[in-house]
Amino acid sequence: IFLQSYKQVIITLGLGGNKIEGEEHERESLLLPGIQASLLSNITTKTKTPVILVLVNGGPVDISYAKDNNNVKAILEAYYPGQMGGLAVVNTIFGSNKPAGRLPYTFYPNEFCSQVQIGDLNMRTPPGKTYRFYTGTPIYSFGYGLSYTTFSYKSLTPLEDSIFIGEDYNFGINVTNTGITDSDLVLLAFSQPSGEDAPLSQLFGYDRIHLNVGETKTVYFFQHANKMGYVNKDGANFINSGLMKVKIADLEYQITIKPKNNIHTLVL
């Protein structure tokens, strides 16, 4: 078809605002409505033209068919961007804006809708809700995001360490822009506390920095003792002694929290 004459195709798909999602408009599916999925499939299979997909939506969508499509070269999440959204999208696609955003929620597969009940507010009910408790395989994880450049990370603190329960801890890392363009970077710090019903992961810190090509900056994440705990299924907030795992970028830490004065659990 005529699209074969173009080097790339930009296609915008989405949910259509408050007619589909919002107050009194609960979605029963995470798929894009109508013929949007088949439209994308037809363009990519019949023309083989590289496609950039721009998403206009509020809540998460199952776009696994786009993620797994080798002809979809990029996916740009625009949300509902307002009157300057078109310019922002163009600037990002053509490189004058360097993306550094992170997904603020989990992109679940469509079957998630049949696995949960909207009235069940228990975050731990299988398969779990949000990145903290979801045990399935997400389409895209909370905090996911790409960049036009690359970064390397070097820890300034031991990858394995120990502290006494109730003590604070400070993580330090050197971040270097190893790519070909200046860019912002959003760093996220996650921990997995020790405990039988502890979350799989929980965000305890973030920072946004700008790095020119070849530049290195030092970033610290101070983890106060009360951020090492979690709220259990009964609503109690506490810290357990045991192993706490921490992940910052591609760095993984194992911090052993030791009991102090025979105290193994500290109520916050």
Secondary structure as a PSIPRED ss2 file (coil, helix, strand):
# PSIPRED VFORMAT (PSIPRED V4.0)

   1 I C   1.000  0.000  0.000
   2 F H   0.000  1.000  0.000
   3 L H   0.000  1.000  0.000
   4 Q H   0.000  1.000  0.000
   5 S H   0.000  1.000  0.000
   6 Y C   1.000  0.000  0.000
   7 K C   1.000  0.000  0.000
   8 Q C   1.000  0.000  0.000
   9 V E   0.000  0.000  1.000
  10 I E   0.000  0.000  1.000
  11 I E   0.000  0.000  1.000
  12 T E   0.000  0.000  1.000
  13 L E   0.000  0.000  1.000
  14 G E   0.000  0.000  1.000
  15 L C   1.000  0.000  0.000
  16 G C   1.000  0.000  0.000
  17 G H   0.000  1.000  0.000
  18 N H   0.000  1.000  0.000
  19 K H   0.000  1.000  0.000
  20 I C   1.000  0.000  0.000
  21 E C   1.000  0.000  0.000
  22 G E   0.000  0.000  1.000
  23 E C   1.000  0.000  0.000
  24 E C   1.000  0.000  0.000
  25 H E   0.000  0.000  1.000
  26 E C   1.000  0.000  0.000
  27 R C   1.000  0.000  0.000
  28 E C   1.000  0.000  0.000
  29 S C   1.000  0.000  0.000
  30 L C   1.000  0.000  0.000
  31 L C   1.000  0.000  0.000
  32 L C   1.000  0.000  0.000
  33 P C   1.000  0.000  0.000
  34 G C   1.000  0.000  0.000
  35 I C   1.000  0.000  0.000
  36 Q H   0.000  1.000  0.000
  37 A H   0.000  1.000  0.000
  38 S H   0.000  1.000  0.000
  39 L H   0.000  1.000  0.000
  40 L H   0.000  1.000  0.000
  41 S H   0.000  1.000  0.000
  42 N H   0.000  1.000  0.000
  43 I H   0.000  1.000  0.000
  44 T H   0.000  1.000  0.000
  45 T H   0.000  1.000  0.000
  46 K H   0.000  1.000  0.000
  47 T H   0.000  1.000  0.000
  48 K C   1.000  0.000  0.000
  49 T C   1.000  0.000  0.000
  50 P C   1.000  0.000  0.000
  51 V E   0.000  0.000  1.000
  52 I E   0.000  0.000  1.000
  53 L E   0.000  0.000  1.000
  54 V E   0.000  0.000  1.000
  55 L E   0.000  0.000  1.000
  56 V E   0.000  0.000  1.000
  57 N C   1.000  0.000  0.000
  58 G C   1.000  0.000  0.000
  59 G C   1.000  0.000  0.000
  60 P C   1.000  0.000  0.000
  61 V C   1.000  0.000  0.000
  62 D C   1.000  0.000  0.000
  63 I C   1.000  0.000  0.000
  64 S H   0.000  1.000  0.000
  65 Y H   0.000  1.000  0.000
  66 A H   0.000  1.000  0.000
  67 K H   0.000  1.000  0.000
  68 D C   1.000  0.000  0.000
  69 N C   1.000  0.000  0.000
  70 N C   1.000  0.000  0.000
  71 N C   1.000  0.000  0.000
  72 V E   0.000  0.000  1.000
  73 K E   0.000  0.000  1.000
  74 A E   0.000  0.000  1.000
  75 I E   0.000  0.000  1.000
  76 L E   0.000  0.000  1.000
  77 E E   0.000  0.000  1.000
  78 A C   1.000  0.000  0.000
  79 Y C   1.000  0.000  0.000
  80 Y C   1.000  0.000  0.000
  81 P C   1.000  0.000  0.000
  82 G C   1.000  0.000  0.000
  83 Q C   1.000  0.000  0.000
  84 M C   1.000  0.000  0.000
  85 G H   0.000  1.000  0.000
  86 G H   0.000  1.000  0.000
  87 L H   0.000  1.000  0.000
  88 A H   0.000  1.000  0.000
  89 V H   0.000  1.000  0.000
  90 V H   0.000  1.000  0.000
  91 N H   0.000  1.000  0.000
  92 T H   0.000  1.000  0.000
  93 I H   0.000  1.000  0.000
  94 F C   1.000  0.000  0.000
  95 G C   1.000  0.000  0.000
  96 S C   1.000  0.000  0.000
  97 N C   1.000  0.000  0.000
  98 K C   1.000  0.000  0.000
  99 P C   1.000  0.000  0.000
 100 A C   1.000  0.000  0.000
 101 G C   1.000  0.000  0.000
 102 R C   1.000  0.000  0.000
 103 L C   1.000  0.000  0.000
 104 P C   1.000  0.000  0.000
 105 Y C   1.000  0.000  0.000
 106 T C   1.000  0.000  0.000
 107 F E   0.000  0.000  1.000
 108 Y C   1.000  0.000  0.000
 109 P C   1.000  0.000  0.000
 110 N C   1.000  0.000  0.000
 111 E C   1.000  0.000  0.000
 112 F H   0.000  1.000  0.000
 113 C H   0.000  1.000  0.000
 114 S H   0.000  1.000  0.000
 115 Q H   0.000  1.000  0.000
 116 V C   1.000  0.000  0.000
 117 Q C   1.000  0.000  0.000
 118 I C   1.000  0.000  0.000
 119 G C   1.000  0.000  0.000
 120 D C   1.000  0.000  0.000
 121 L C   1.000  0.000  0.000
 122 N C   1.000  0.000  0.000
 123 M C   1.000  0.000  0.000
 124 R C   1.000  0.000  0.000
 125 T C   1.000  0.000  0.000
 126 P C   1.000  0.000  0.000
 127 P C   1.000  0.000  0.000
 128 G C   1.000  0.000  0.000
 129 K C   1.000  0.000  0.000
 130 T H   0.000  1.000  0.000
 131 Y H   0.000  1.000  0.000
 132 R H   0.000  1.000  0.000
 133 F H   0.000  1.000  0.000
 134 Y C   1.000  0.000  0.000
 135 T C   1.000  0.000  0.000
 136 G C   1.000  0.000  0.000
 137 T C   1.000  0.000  0.000
 138 P C   1.000  0.000  0.000
 139 I C   1.000  0.000  0.000
 140 Y E   0.000  0.000  1.000
 141 S C   1.000  0.000  0.000
 142 F C   1.000  0.000  0.000
 143 G C   1.000  0.000  0.000
 144 Y C   1.000  0.000  0.000
 145 G C   1.000  0.000  0.000
 146 L C   1.000  0.000  0.000
 147 S C   1.000  0.000  0.000
 148 Y C   1.000  0.000  0.000
 149 T C   1.000  0.000  0.000
 150 T C   1.000  0.000  0.000
 151 F E   0.000  0.000  1.000
 152 S E   0.000  0.000  1.000
 153 Y E   0.000  0.000  1.000
 154 K E   0.000  0.000  1.000
 155 S E   0.000  0.000  1.000
 156 L C   1.000  0.000  0.000
 157 T C   1.000  0.000  0.000
 158 P C   1.000  0.000  0.000
 159 L C   1.000  0.000  0.000
 160 E E   0.000  0.000  1.000
 161 D E   0.000  0.000  1.000
 162 S E   0.000  0.000  1.000
 163 I E   0.000  0.000  1.000
 164 F E   0.000  0.000  1.000
 165 I C   1.000  0.000  0.000
 166 G C   1.000  0.000  0.000
 167 E C   1.000  0.000  0.000
 168 D C   1.000  0.000  0.000
 169 Y E   0.000  0.000  1.000
 170 N E   0.000  0.000  1.000
 171 F E   0.000  0.000  1.000
 172 G E   0.000  0.000  1.000
 173 I E   0.000  0.000  1.000
 174 N E   0.000  0.000  1.000
 175 V E   0.000  0.000  1.000
 176 T E   0.000  0.000  1.000
 177 N E   0.000  0.000  1.000
 178 T C   1.000  0.000  0.000
 179 G C   1.000  0.000  0.000
 180 I C   1.000  0.000  0.000
 181 T C   1.000  0.000  0.000
 182 D C   1.000  0.000  0.000
 183 S E   0.000  0.000  1.000
 184 D E   0.000  0.000  1.000
 185 L E   0.000  0.000  1.000
 186 V E   0.000  0.000  1.000
 187 L E   0.000  0.000  1.000
 188 L E   0.000  0.000  1.000
 189 A E   0.000  0.000  1.000
 190 F E   0.000  0.000  1.000
 191 S E   0.000  0.000  1.000
 192 Q E   0.000  0.000  1.000
 193 P C   1.000  0.000  0.000
 194 S C   1.000  0.000  0.000
 195 G C   1.000  0.000  0.000
 196 E C   1.000  0.000  0.000
 197 D C   1.000  0.000  0.000
 198 A C   1.000  0.000  0.000
 199 P C   1.000  0.000  0.000
 200 L C   1.000  0.000  0.000
 201 S C   1.000  0.000  0.000
 202 Q E   0.000  0.000  1.000
 203 L E   0.000  0.000  1.000
 204 F E   0.000  0.000  1.000
 205 G E   0.000  0.000  1.000
 206 Y E   0.000  0.000  1.000
 207 D E   0.000  0.000  1.000
 208 R E   0.000  0.000  1.000
 209 I E   0.000  0.000  1.000
 210 H E   0.000  0.000  1.000
 211 L E   0.000  0.000  1.000
 212 N C   1.000  0.000  0.000
 213 V C   1.000  0.000  0.000
 214 G C   1.000  0.000  0.000
 215 E C   1.000  0.000  0.000
 216 T E   0.000  0.000  1.000
 217 K E   0.000  0.000  1.000
 218 T E   0.000  0.000  1.000
 219 V E   0.000  0.000  1.000
 220 Y E   0.000  0.000  1.000
 221 F E   0.000  0.000  1.000
 222 F E   0.000  0.000  1.000
 223 Q E   0.000  0.000  1.000
 224 H C   1.000  0.000  0.000
 225 A H   0.000  1.000  0.000
 226 N H   0.000  1.000  0.000
 227 K H   0.000  1.000  0.000
 228 M C   1.000  0.000  0.000
 229 G C   1.000  0.000  0.000
 230 Y E   0.000  0.000  1.000
 231 V E   0.000  0.000  1.000
 232 N C   1.000  0.000  0.000
 233 K C   1.000  0.000  0.000
 234 D C   1.000  0.000  0.000
 235 G C   1.000  0.000  0.000
 236 A C   1.000  0.000  0.000
 237 N E   0.000  0.000  1.000
 238 F E   0.000  0.000  1.000
 239 I E   0.000  0.000  1.000
 240 N E   0.000  0.000  1.000
 241 S C   1.000  0.000  0.000
 242 G E   0.000  0.000  1.000
 243 L E   0.000  0.000  1.000
 244 M E   0.000  0.000  1.000
 245 K E   0.000  0.000  1.000
 246 V E   0.000  0.000  1.000
 247 K E   0.000  0.000  1.000
 248 I E   0.000  0.000  1.000
 249 A C   1.000  0.000  0.000
 250 D C   1.000  0.000  0.000
 251 L E   0.000  0.000  1.000
 252 E E   0.000  0.000  1.000
 253 Y E   0.000  0.000  1.000
 254 Q E   0.000  0.000  1.000
 255 I E   0.000  0.000  1.000
 256 T E   0.000  0.000  1.000
 257 I E   0.000  0.000  1.000
 258 K E   0.000  0.000  1.000
 259 P C   1.000  0.000  0.000
 260 K E   0.000  0.000  1.000
 261 N C   1.000  0.000  0.000
 262 N C   1.000  0.000  0.000
 263 I E   0.000  0.000  1.000
 264 H C   1.000  0.000  0.000
 265 T E   0.000  0.000  1.000
 266 L E   0.000  0.000  1.000
 267 V E   0.000  0.000  1.000
 268 L C   1.000  0.000  0.000
